[in-house]
Amino acid sequence: MFYIFEMANNHNGSVEHAKKIIDEFSKLAKKNNINAGIKLQFRNLDTFIHPEYKNSDLKFVKRFNSTKLSKEQFKEIVEHIKASGMTPIATPFDNESIPLFDQMDIPIIKIASCSVDDWPLLKEVSSKNRKIIISTAGADFSTLKKVYALMKSKDRDFAFMHCVGEYPTPIENSNLKRIKKLQRAFPDIEIGFSTHESPEQETMTPIAVAMGCTIVEKHVAVETETIKKNLYSNTPEQMQETVKKVNTVL
């Protein structure tokens, strides 16, 4: 059983706050004796954002710009993850970010569901001898079979994650029956569950684990007087409740 704690941009552009998140979730992992990793997101913002939109008021452009970190800052965060006893993981959203995995010695590559049919990205990622975890969201099975064939052709260790691309995801939209469809279609790889449900709702994670998911991904955050989390991120206390419930079905 492997937990992915998705930090995303919840570091708020601060190395110190990133370290605080790492420290809090490292305590949680050690307390519960669980195998866990902290996930980051890599984007080369100089080329990722179209020149005409670099200074726009679009929600995500503003978020990316306001939380921007340098390569040196990411490296410091990655080293802190390693020192914490957890595994560093990252999602490359562009090909320009892929070299960072070698430069920072990051052992796991996570492909976001929005990139599941980004063939230039997938082909370059498949050349890396890393564990590759791929979120599937709304991808049809013909696309997933092509991704599966690509990864198999390179003899990669890879997994598919069921998820729903709705933030937050109402639990009635969890579509957990797709887990069984993924297991039947791809019986020789791990299937996991990447969830964006609100921590204020009943978690679907124990059900997914009971159905056979061996990887679980949740967005995580630590709140301060000035930094508040989004509606689908989990505080350490909320994540502790999920781990407790998962343990009842293991």
FENQUISUL-V901886 format. One record per run of one state. SS is the DSSP state (h for helix, s for strand, l for the rest). FROM is the first residue (numbers start at 1). LEN is the number of residues. Records with the same first field share a line. If there is no record, write none. Layout:
BEGIN
SS: FROM-LEN + FROM-LEN
END
This chain:
BEGIN
l: 1-1 + 7-8 + 33-2 + 43-2 + 49-2 + 54-5 + 67-4 + 85-2 + 93-2 + 98-1 + 104-4 + 112-1 + 116-3 + 126-5 + 136-5 + 154-4 + 164-5 + 170-1 + 174-3 + 186-4 + 196-1 + 198-7 + 211-4 + 221-13 + 235-1 + 248-3
s: 2-5 + 35-8 + 87-6 + 108-4 + 131-5 + 158-6 + 169-1 + 190-6 + 197-1 + 215-6 + 234-1
h: 15-18 + 45-4 + 51-3 + 59-8 + 71-14 + 95-3 + 99-5 + 113-3 + 119-7 + 141-13 + 171-3 + 177-9 + 205-6 + 236-12
END
